[in-house]
Amino acid sequence: MFGQTLRLFLVLFVACACALGGLGAVADEQVTQRPTGLLGGRKRLKGHTGHSSFRDSAITQDTMVERYRNLYAKYGQDLMKVKLRAGPCAAKGLSSDMELELAYLRIRDTRPSMVWEWSPNHGLSTIFILAALADNGHGQLIAFDVNENWHDSEACMGDQIEGRFRFVLGDVHNTFYELESEVGMPDYLFLDSWHSHIMGMWYVSEVFPKISKHTYVSLHDVHNPKFWGDSFDDKAFRDGRDLRLRPSWMATEEGMTVSDWLLYRSSVCGVYTAAKSRWPAVYDAMNNMRTIYMIEDVRVEGLHPEVQENSTLFFELLCDMDASA
Ligand SMILES: C[S@@+](CC[C@H](N)C(=O)[O-])C[C@H]1O[C@@H](n2cnc3c(N)ncnc32)[C@H](O)[C@@H]1O
């Protein structure tokens, strides 16, 4: 009896596997092989421009470290030059060493056509974004802020700024609509602006729904263990986080708002972080891997580097769409 049931199960299993294989074959017609690069050999959507993507639903530590290892190997020399050039302009920056590297490498790898940066402040992150676009020989950067502090980094940008950079002064709640109607939506959003729940709610409900093509996003200060509060006037903000109430792995207010929104989206992929507070094993593994390229020998230290600890959350939106659409 048991033997018969087992045989029946095996027959059904083989039949299902064949049927799925057939479906797979149909699905395979929709894809082409990625010729080279970080995801060499993996399948990608037909018509996709060649932008690399973490399209896996779950990104393991090994996958992430391996992919960045390839990027350090490929672009490490260029990156070292950018770090050396950025050093003199770094003093007032609010991004940490490794995440500036990851920003540069991800833009080299994904080759966006238009990056929007909210917001540059003194422009440390801007130097790295601009350098990646210039080194790609492709892509524009539009930076939005309520102040013009980015000029502090102008000397370190050199001629990379020519024909590649535009600054938009004003509250992004207004300027976003002006730029969106003028130039359309970007394919890379670099978010590091006002880290409040209200800000997060605004852009997940007003800005993200306007995205209609595959778009790369990075959101700074999601896993910043010292950071809490909607306003610089808040006592909670000044005092930092009460670790009894909000453990250090917990996202900030803006971070929680956005990650909650992401949870309910179907076409999101490539969600990962190398934040020390959220995923210390990845942070350590990434740091170890970086030592091979001696990249950490040239540190770019902004203000309070110890506070940031690589706080960025990376993700991709509309992963099933063509980035060039
Ligand atoms: C954390 S800083 C950016 C740091 C920068 N990415 C770096 O690497 O040093 C945040 C910036 O967001 C700007 N900002 C905040 N709210 C804004 C708004 N509603 N519109 C435009 N810029 C805003 C601030 O003026 C500030 O310059």
PDBQT file of the ligand as one rigid body, heavy atoms in Angstrom, charges set to zero:
ROOT
HETATM    1  C1  LIG A 401      21.570  64.787   5.573  1.00  0.00    +0.000 C 
HETATM    2  S1  LIG A 401      21.786  66.175   4.531  1.00  0.00    +0.000 S 
HETATM    3  C2  LIG A 401      22.482  65.481   3.079  1.00  0.00    +0.000 C 
HETATM    4  C3  LIG A 401      23.886  65.011   3.275  1.00  0.00    +0.000 C 
HETATM    5  C4  LIG A 401      24.642  64.638   2.044  1.00  0.00    +0.000 C 
HETATM    6  N1  LIG A 401      23.970  63.611   1.267  1.00  0.00    +0.000 N 
HETATM    7  C5  LIG A 401      26.071  64.190   2.385  1.00  0.00    +0.000 C 
HETATM    8  O1  LIG A 401      26.537  63.158   1.897  1.00  0.00    +0.000 OA
HETATM    9  O2  LIG A 401      26.743  64.900   3.129  1.00  0.00    +0.000 OA
HETATM   10  C6  LIG A 401      20.128  66.535   4.179  1.00  0.00    +0.000 C 
HETATM   11  C7  LIG A 401      19.856  67.737   3.286  1.00  0.00    +0.000 C 
HETATM   12  O3  LIG A 401      18.474  67.704   2.957  1.00  0.00    +0.000 OA
HETATM   13  C8  LIG A 401      18.034  69.026   2.774  1.00  0.00    +0.000 C 
HETATM   14  N2  LIG A 401      16.572  69.082   2.867  1.00  0.00    +0.000 N 
HETATM   15  C9  LIG A 401      15.810  68.767   3.929  1.00  0.00    +0.000 A 
HETATM   16  N3  LIG A 401      14.515  68.944   3.645  1.00  0.00    +0.000 NA
HETATM   17  C10 LIG A 401      14.447  69.359   2.363  1.00  0.00    +0.000 A 
HETATM   18  C11 LIG A 401      13.374  69.719   1.488  1.00  0.00    +0.000 A 
HETATM   19  N4  LIG A 401      12.099  69.645   1.895  1.00  0.00    +0.000 N 
HETATM   20  N5  LIG A 401      13.669  70.103   0.229  1.00  0.00    +0.000 NA
HETATM   21  C12 LIG A 401      14.953  70.154  -0.197  1.00  0.00    +0.000 A 
HETATM   22  N6  LIG A 401      16.007  69.837   0.593  1.00  0.00    +0.000 NA
HETATM   23  C13 LIG A 401      15.751  69.453   1.857  1.00  0.00    +0.000 A 
HETATM   24  C14 LIG A 401      18.757  69.787   3.873  1.00  0.00    +0.000 C 
HETATM   25  O4  LIG A 401      18.820  71.178   3.569  1.00  0.00    +0.000 OA
HETATM   26  C15 LIG A 401      20.117  69.115   3.899  1.00  0.00    +0.000 C 
HETATM   27  O5  LIG A 401      21.023  69.840   3.114  1.00  0.00    +0.000 OA
ENDROOT
TORSDOF 0
